[in-house]
Amino acid sequence: MEFLRQYQLDFMLMLSGVCIAVAFCGIFTSMSRLRKWSLFMMGINGFILLTADRFAYIFRGDTSTFGFWMVRICNFLVFFMSLVIVHTFNMYLTDLCRTDVKLLETPLRLRVNEVLLFIGELLIIVSQFTGFYYTFDATNHYHRASGFIICYLIPMSIWIMQFSVIVQFCRKIDKLLYISLILFTILPFIASVMQFFIYGLSLTNITLVGLILVLRIFEVRNTSQQIGIINRREKQHLRSMVEETAYALAEAIEAKDKYTHGHSSRVAKYSEMIARQVGKDERECQNIYLVALLHDVGKIGISEQIINKDSRLNDEEFAVIKTHPVIGYQILKKITHNPTLSIGAHYHHERYDGKGYPEGLKGEEIPEIARIIAVADAYDAMTSKRSYRDSLPQQVVKEEIRKGTGTQFDPVFARVMLHLIEQDTEYSMREKTPEENVSVTDT
């Protein structure tokens, strides 16, 4: 205690400086207006409290006119600001109950506290004219008066009711924030009991201001966590919107091309299977599925007469078809949330030997996701019915993939596709005929 008594003015100076800095820094945090205002005012009031308390000690016994007024003004501020801090903490709890606990009405105990705080603040003002709480002797020294115990009982009663509210809703409050709130009610209570018996120490005031700083730290942490949760939800919502848009575009593509119904979803499925085989994680596999689903989105910009032609395309028509990767890129590049969507559409017709289109990229110059889709796209083209031919036999498809390994296809992904074909002993990885679809449905 002697150590604290000797250095308490230094502690007050340090804490008051930190308090004012934290108060203004808190203005820029993201939280409700009432909570931000409560924390800001606690910081400002804490600064005023310790500054006034420090000067009350410094000018104690100074019988000059300036000393006379400084001691009286500072002691008034000490009593008044300590109660104002309790008041702003009550406001903070009120906002916490509304925003975090989701109560429609403020708990009765907190409303009763507002009445007690008003009475307590009024009594402090009255005491300045009646000497109810404290008086000063001829040497300008402070002395407790007969009503002094009341200025302790009012805040202690409030802390008890605040404590009960915090405990009641503990499960709906962040764990570390809950601890700081409990400390804000228990420690000042203990400090007040000690200060009642130990004269000449500002235990309650130093404890209060120290806890303001602790509360601010945990509140910033809690706010950061909530912002993180909101950001994750927004990202998830945005991802869902992108996925829904992808499915809608895929449906639009297939509605336009009567000969390739289900092509986009099958290519997406095969691309995902290849990705899993090469060890991609779940998130990457889901993204590859989505990118592959939109690989042909550029066909929206191609004439239906060309897309739905009953025979093979001539050179001029094929030149038009070859523009669909660029058209797809132009459509999807505006989706900045997932740039790989446009990459898949743009490069899925590139060849590993550099003889593909639209840019003639070679080997690993071609984005990996496009190399995966290229294998899946070619596989589905061979295993699907076209206007000019039926789907190819599995052995023929297998041989064509083998021939294209290292020339048309990335060797790694081509070998994975060959492995998947070998596992598909029932040849189920292909476009089903209407009869087969009916049979599957009946089963």
N, C-alpha and C positions, 0 to 999 in steps of 0.2 A: 504493500500500500504506500509505503514511503517513496518507493521508486516512482509510482504513478503520481503521487502528490508533487514530486519534484519536477517531473517532466510532462505533466498534463497540459501545460500551455503549449508546449511544442507539438504534442499529439493533436491538440485542437487546431493549431495552425496548419499542420499537414492534412488532416482530415477535411478541414473546410476548403482548402485549395482543391483537393481531389473531388470534393462534392460539387463544387461549382462547375468544374470541367466536365464531370459526368452528366450533370444536369443539362448542359447545352448540347453535349454530344447525343443525348437521348432524343433530341428534337427530330433527328433525321432517321430514327428507327421506324419500322412499319408496325403499327399497332393501333388499337382503337383510340379515338380522340380523348376520351375521358381517362383512359389508362396512361396515355402519353402525358396528359396534363398533370395527373396525380404524381407520376414519377418525376416530372420536371419540377413541380412545386415542392416535392419532398427534398430534392436536391438543393433548390434555392433556400428553402426554410432551414435545411441542415446547415448550410453555409452561414446564414444569418444567426442561427442558434449558437454555433460554436464561436463565431466572431464576437457576438455580444457577450457570451460567457467568458471569453478570454479577456475582453476589455473590462468586464466587471471585476475580475481578479486583479488586473493591472492597476485600475484606479481605486481599488479598495483602500480606504484610509486617507485618500487625497482630499483635503478639506478646502481646496480651491473651488471657485464657482464652477469651473469646467469639470473638475472631478466630481463635484456634487451632482451635476446633471448626468454625467456619463454613468455613474454608478446606478442611478435610479432608472435611466432609460435602458441600460443594458440588462439590469435585473428584470425589468418588465418584459423585455424581448425574450429573455431566457425562459421565463414562465410561459409566456404566450406562445412562442414558437415551438416549444416542446409539445404543447397541446395541439397546435396547428399541424405538426407532423403526424401525430396520431389521427387527426381529422382527415388528412390527405390519404393516409393508409386505409382508413375506413372507406373513402371514395374508391380507392384502388380495388379493395375487396368487393365493393358493390359492382364495379365493372366486370371483375373476374367472374362473379356469380351470373352475370347476364351473358357474357361472351363465351367463357370456357365451360361453365357448369350448365349453361342454357336455361337458367331460371327465368320465368316470365315476370316474377315480382322479386323485389329486394327482400331478403330475409328480415323478419321483424327485429331480430337482435341488432342488425346493422342500423335499422331505422331508429331504434331506441338509443343507440350510440350517438346518433346525430343530435338527439335532444340533450343527452348528457354533455356532449362536446360544446354545444351552444351555452349550456348553463356554466360549464367550466370556464369557457372563454369570457363570459360575462362576469363571473366572480373575480377573475384576474384583473379585469378593468376596474371593478368596484374596489378591489383591494388597494389599488394605487391611491385611493382617496380615504380609505378607512383603516389601513394597516391590518387588514384581516389575515393576510398570509404572512407578511413580514414587515419589519420596520428598520429604521437606520438610527444609529446613535450619533452623538455629537462629533465623533471622529470619522463619520461617514463609513461605518462598518455595518454590514447586513446582519439582522437577527431574525430568527423564526418567530412568528406570532401564534396566537392561540388557535387560529383556524388553519394552521399550516398542514395538518394531517389530511384535510379535505382535498388539497391540491394533489395529494398522492392517491387518495381513494378513487377519485374520478377516473384518471387514466388506467389505474389497475383494474377497475371494474370493466372498463371498455376492452382492455386486453383479454380478459377472461372470456367475454362474449365473442370477440373476434376469433380467439382460439377455438371456441366451440363450433363456429361456422366453418373454419378451415378444416377441422377434423371431420365434420359431418360430410363434407364433399371431397375428401382426400382422394378418392378413386377417380375423380374427374379432373384432377389437377396433375400436371407434370410432376414427377417424383422430386427432382431437385428443386423446382420452384416451390413445391409443398414444404420441403425442409426449410427453405429460406423464410417462408411465411410463418411457420411454427416458431422459428428463432425470433422473428420480429415481434412476437407476442410474449414469449417466455423470458428471453434474456432481459428486456427492459423491465419486466416485472421483478425479476430477481435483483437487478441493479437498483431499482427503486427501494426495495426492502433494505438492501445494504446501505444505500445512501441515507436512508432515514436515520440510521444509527451511526453513520460515519460522516462527520461534518468536515467540509472543506474539500471534498472531492466531487467532480461532476460525472459520476459513473453513469447515470441515466442518459445524460446528453451525449456523451462519447459513444455509449452503446447504441443509442438510436441512430446516430449519424453513421457509425460503422455498418449497421444493418441496412441502412439506405443503400450503401455501396454494394453490399452483398446481394440485396434484392435486385438492384439494377443489373448486376452481372448475370444472375440466373434468369432474369426476365429477357435480357438480350439473347441468351442461349435458347430459351423457350421460343422466342419469336423467330429465331433463325430456324429452329426445327419445324415450326409451323409453316414458314415460308417454303422450306424444303419439301414438306408434304404437299403443299398447294402446287408447287412447281412440278412435282412428280405426277400429280393428278392431271394437271394441264397437259403435260407431255403424253400421258396415257390417253387423254381425251383426243389430243391432236393425232396420235398414232392411230386411234380407232377411226377418226375421220378419214385419214389417208387410206386405211384399209377398206373402209366402206366405199370410198371414191374409186379405189382400184377395182373392187368387185363390180361396181356399176359400169366402169369403163370396159371391163372385160366382157360383161354382158352385151354392151353396145357393139363391141367388135364382132362378137359371135352372131349377134342378130343380123349383122350386115352380110356375113359370109355364111351362106347356107351349107357349104361343103365342109366347113371345119368346126362344126359345133362341138364344144368341149375341148378344143385344141389348147386354148390358153390355160385352162385348169389342169389338163394332163401334163403340159410342159412344166407348169409350176410344181406339180406333184413329183415328176421325175427329177427336176432340178433340186428339189428339197432332199430327195432320196440320195442323190449324188453327194450333196453337201454333207449329209450325215455320215456317209461312208468315208469321207475324207477327214472327218473329225471336227467339223464346225459345231459351235455350241448352239444351244436352242434359239437364242436370239438371232444369230446369223442365219440359221436355217429358216426361221420365220421370215426374215427379210428377203432371203433368196426366193422363197415362195412368192412373196408379194411382187418382187421385181419381175420374175418370170411370168407372172400372171398378166403383166402389162407389156410384155416384150413386143407384141404386135399392135400396140395402140395406134401406131402411125397409119394403119390400114383404114382408119376412120377417114383419112384424107384421100383415099384412092377410090376411083369410080367403081360403082357396084357392077358395071358391065364387065370390067376387067376381073374383079374379084370372083364373080360368079360365072365366068366363062366356062362352057361345057367341054372345051378342048384345051390343048396346050396353048400357052401364050406365045405370040410372035415376039420378035426382038424388040419392037417398039413398045409393046405392052409390058414385056419383062423389064424394060428400062424404067417404065412408070412404077411398077411394083417395087423396084429397087430403091425408090425414094422413100419408102415407108419408114426405114430406120431414122432418117433425118427428120421426117415429119413427127415421128414419135418422140424424138429428142426435143424438138421445139415445143411439143405439148407438155412434156413432163419436166423440163428444166425449171419451170416456174414453181415446182414443188420443192422449195429449198430445205424443208424439214428432212427430206430423204433424197439426196442427190443421186443415190444409186439407182433410183427408178429410171432416170433418164439415161444412165450409163448402160443399163441392160437393154433398153429399147434401141439405143444408138449403135451398139457394137455386136449384137448377137449374130450378125451375118458375116462378121470377119472370120477369116480362116487362119489356122495356125501357120500355114506356109506363106501368108501375106497376099493371097490371091482373092481375098474376100472383098466386101464392100461395107460401108461407103468410103472408108479411108485407107483401106489396104494395109492395116496394121498387121504385124507379124509377131508370133510367139508370145512372150510375156508382155509385149507392148499392149496387147489386148487385155482389158481389165478381167480379172479372174472370174467375176460374176458372169460376164458375157461369155467366157469360155465354157462355163458350166451350162449355161442356157443353150449355147450352140449345139452341144451334144444332145441335150434333152429335146430340143426343137427338131433336129434332124431325125432322131429316133421316132418321135411322134408322127412326123411327116411320112415316114416309111410304114408305120404300123396303123395308119388311118386310111380310110377310103377316100379317094379323090374322084372327081368327075370323069377322069379318063382312065382310072384303074382301081382295083380293089387293094386292100392292105396287103403288104408283102408278107411271105412266110417268115417265121421267126429266124430260121437258119440263114435266109437271104439277108435279113436285117443285120444279123450278127456279123456276117461276112462283110457287109458294107461299112459297118462301124470299124471293123478291123482294118479294112483297106484305107479308111480315112484317118487312122491313128497316126499322128505326127504330120499329117498334111492338112486335112480339113479340121481335125480336132486336136485339142491338147491331149498328149499321150496319157497323162495322169487320169483325166476325167473320162477319156475314151475307155481305158482299162476298167475303170469303175463301172461304166455302163455295160461293158461286156460281162463283168462279174454279176451285175444285176440280171442280165439276160439269162445267164446260166442258172441262176437261182429260180427264175420264173419258168418252172417246168410245165405249167399249165397255160403258158402264153396269155396271162391275164393282163399284162401291161400293153394294152392296145385299145383302140376304139372299139367299143362294143356295137354289134348290129342291133337294130330295133328288136329282133327276136330274142337276142341274148339279154337285153335290158328288161324285157317283159319277164323272161325266165328268172332273172335275179330278183325282180320285184315280187314275183309269186312265191319264191323261196322264202 
